[in-house]
Amino acid sequence: MALTEQTVDEHILHWSETLKRSRYPLTSKWPARIFRHDPIENIAQILNTGTMLSRNDSAGEMAVDAAESAIVHATGRAHANVRMYFRPRTPTQYRMEGIRKREDMYGDAHSPTLGMMVFDAKTLLTRDGCSFSSCNMQSPQAEVGDSDNFFLRAMDFEKTFHHGPHTMGEEITRRRCAEVLLPSPLSIDPLLRGIYCRSNAEREMLVNLLDPQIAVQWTNRIRVSEDMMLFQRDYTYVESVSISGKGLHFQLAPRRDNQDVNVQIFVRDNRGDLILSYAKSQFRPRPPSNAKQWILKRKFLPGRYLVTIELENFTAYENEIDYAETPF
């Protein structure tokens, strides 16, 4: 069974209009979409294979397992399904997004790089085999159904779509993680409408991980945008990287608390030889004065270079960059 088109249309219309009048009007774009956050490496794997797998089916094949193991192993109730959410910025995403110092981590949940896959809600919710949960499937309070009656009775979208501080306790935390459950394996074509990244650097990294033929198909649908409030951005990540004849230019997004971070940078030429190395344990992401980017000075010759940036000893950026001198 699946939802009828009428129920989904009414749901999208009601909540889109309601959220437009809320304190966060950008959330009005959420009801027409379904979301799935993943480390960039996992998204590349999904795009390259054209298939999304459940936790059971992806055992031993997942590029990065970013979930908190204690929560994952609490119950296997949803491990046979491909799992998505009705909204971005769920508590699950909050606990794993961004490169953190060890003391900032929630158990072993950690996704140094993160992207968001965006699907059309009507297409998914009216698809045969689609079901949904009233809250996080790892919670014993989660109810699961696939009918119009269940959708209207058990789902509480006032809590699911709620954004911002609250005093409603664990109930709203669970409801923000209401899930969409689909059979595995799930072909992403034509369900996946777009992929969003936090920065140009992470977009470049994702495209670089794609098979060349797949990159041609998906590059134009991999975007950098915050017009849907998709990411938390509490912790550091790489904004941009480029090479000029003067050196390596890079920009970091600072932590929300503006703490210094541990940085290591390596640049290798097309033979694999290390030609630039930099490390500093207490590095300030924001450069002095009005500059937006840092620069590690070195005269680069035209060619292809592999640039790796590690933050807090996690890979934050790895990409091959072509540098060609310009005539002016």
N, C-alpha and C positions, 0 to 999 in steps of 0.2 A: 504494500500500500504506500501511497505518497500523498502529499497535500494537493488539494485542488488548486487550479490557477486562481480562482476567485479568492480563496483564503489568503494565498500569498500576495495577490495584488492589494487586497484590503490591508493586510499587515504592513506592506511596504509604504503604502500611501499614508496610513495613520501615523506610523512612527517617523517617517520622513518629515511630515508636517509638524508633529509634536516636537521633534528635536530641533527644528529650525527656530523654535521659540525658546529654546533652552539657553542656559548660560554658555554652552559650547555649540554654536550652530553648525560647525563643521561636522559634528557627529551625525547630522541629518543624512550624510552620504553612506552611513553604515547599513541601514536596513535593506538596501537594494543589493548588498554584496555579502559574500561569505569570505572569511579570512583564514589564512594558514601561515603562521610564522615558522621559519626554519633557518638554521645556519646556511650561509651562502653555499657551502660545499654540498649540503643536502639538496638545495634547490638546483644546483648544476646537475647533480645526479638524476633528479627527477626530470629535468628538461632533456638531458641526454638520452634517457631511456623512454621518455614519453609516458611514464607510468608512476603513479603514487601507490605505495604499499603500506599495509598495516604494520604495526610493531612486530607482530608474529611473523609476517611474510618477509620483513626486512631484516630479521635477525642475522647478524654477521655481515650484512651488506650496507648498512647505514654508514655514511661517511663520518658523521659526527653525531653522537648521542648526547644531546644537551639537557635532557630531562633529569630531574632529581631522582636518584635511584630508589630512595626510601618510599617516595610517593608512587613511583611507577610500579614497584613490587607489592604495594599494599593490596592491589586487586588487578586481575587481568581481564576484568569485565569488558573492556572496550578494545583489547589488544588485537582483536581480529578485524577491526574496522579501520578505515582511513578516517582520521579525525580532523575536524575544522571547527571554527568558531563563528558566532554571529557578529562578533566585533573584534577589532584589534585592541591592543593595550590591555590584555587580560592580566589577571594576577600571575598566571603561569609565565607569560611573556615578561612581566615586570621582574620576576625572580631570576631570569636567565639573561636578559638582554645586556650586552655591553661588556667591555673588558674591565674586570674588577680586580682589586687587590684581594688577597686571600681572605682578609677579615670582612670583606663586603659580600662574600658569596653565600648563597642559600644552599647549604649542603654542597652537592657536586653539580647543581644546575648551573650551566654556563654556556652561553653562545657568544663568543668574541665578535663574530660578524653575524649580522642578522638581516634577512630579507623578508618581505611579505608577499605571498601569493594571493591574488584577489580573483574571486569567482563570482559569477552572476547568481544571486540568491534564488530567483525564480526558476532558473534552469536546474539548480541542484535540488531545491526543496520539493519540486514536482517530479523528480526522477524516481523511477521504480527502485526500491531497495533503500531509499533514504529514510533515516530515522533521526531523532534528535533527543537531547537530554535536557532536563530542567536545570541542571547545574553541572559542575565538574564531574566527569564520570569516575574519577578516583574517590569521590565522596560517597559514603553509604546512603546519603539522602537523595541521590540522583534517581529520577524517574525517567524511563525511556518510552517513547511512543512514535508512531508514524502516521497518525490520523489527524484530520481536522479537529475532531473533538478533543484529542489530547493536546494539540497545539493551543487551542483556545482555553483549555482548562488548566493545564499544568505549567505552561510557560509564563514567566513573569518578566516581560520585557522592560517594564519600568525599572527593575533592578538590573537586568542584563545590560541595558544601554546606559545606565547611570554612569556619569563620569565626574570625577573630581572627589574632593574629600567627603567623608560621610561618617555618621555615627550609628550605622545600622548593624555593625558587628559582622560576624562570619557569614551570615545569610547573604549579604550582597556580594561578598567575595566569591562565594560559591556560584551565585547566579550570573556573575560577570563571565564565568567560564562555561556557560551553557554551550553544548557542542552539537555539531552536525556530524552524523555518522553515516559512512558510505561503505559499500562492499569493496573488498580488496581482491585483486588489483583494480585500480581505477585509472583509465586512460585520461590524460589531461586534455586531449584534443576532442572537442572544441570547448571544454568547460573552463579552462584557465584563460582569463581575459588579460591579465597583466601581472608583472612582478615589480615591486617597488623596493628601492634601496635607500639607505640613510644618506649616502654621499656618492659623489662621482667616483671616488676611489674604490668604494665597495662595488659599484656597478661595473667598473673596469675589471675588477678581480673576478666577478661572476662571469662576465662575458669571456674572459680569458680561460675559464675552466670548462667552457662549452666546446664540444666538437665543432669544427669549422662549419659543417653543413647545418648543424643545429643553431649555431650563432646567427647565421643568415636568417633563419626563420624567426628567432625570438628577440634579436637585439633591439628592434624598434618598440618592443613591448616591455622592455626593461627600463624603468624610469626612476628618476630621482625627484620626489615630490613629497610635500607634507600637507597637501590640501585635504587629506582625510584624517589627520592626526593619528598616524599609524605607529609611531615609535615613541619610546620613553625618553631616550637620549640623556640618561642620567650619568652615564659613564663614557670614558674616552673612546674614540675611534678615529680613523683616518679620513679626512675630508677630501684631500686632493694630493696628487703626486705628479711631478713633471721633471723633465731633464732639459737643461739648456747648455750652451757652451760655458756658462759660468759655474754650473753645479747642479746638485739635486735640490729641487724645491719641494717642500711638503707642508701641509696644513693639518693640524690635529683639532678635533672637536674636544674642548676641555670637559673634565668632569663638572657636574653641576656644583660641587663644593669647591672647585678650583684647586684641588690638591695636585701636587707634582706627580709625575708618573715615571716609571722605569721604561727607557727607550733603548732599543737596539736596531741599527739600520745596516743592511748589507747590500752592496751593488756588485753584480758579477757581469762580466762581458760575455759575448756569445761563445767563448771557449770554456766558460765556467770559472775563469780566474777571478778571484776577489780583488776588486780594484778600489773599493771604498768601504770603510767600516767605521761605525760610530756607536758609542754606548755611553749612556749617562743614567745613573740610578734615580736621580732627582731632577727630572726635566720638566720645565714649565711649558705646557702646551701652547699658551699664548705668547707670541714673540713680543719683544719690547716695542715701544713707541706705537706707531699706527700700522705697522706691517701686519699683513694677514698670514704670510708664510715664512717659514724658516728656510734657510738655504745652507747646505753643506757644500762649501766651495771646492770645486775641482774642474779642471778643463776636460770636458768630455768630447771625444771625437765622434763623428757620425757613426751610428751603428745601433744594435739592439742590446738592451741591458735588462737583466733580471733584478728587480728591486724587491727586497723583503724588509718589511717594517714589523718589529715585534714590540708590543706594549705589555708591560707586566709579564714578560716571557711568554706571551701568546701571539700567534701570527695574526696581525691586524690587516696586513696588506701584502700580497705577493702577485706580481704582474710583470710581464715583459713589455718594456717601453722602447719604441723606436725613436731615435733622435736623429734628425736630419738638419744640417745647417740651412738657414734661410738666406737668400741672396741679399737681404737688406737688414 
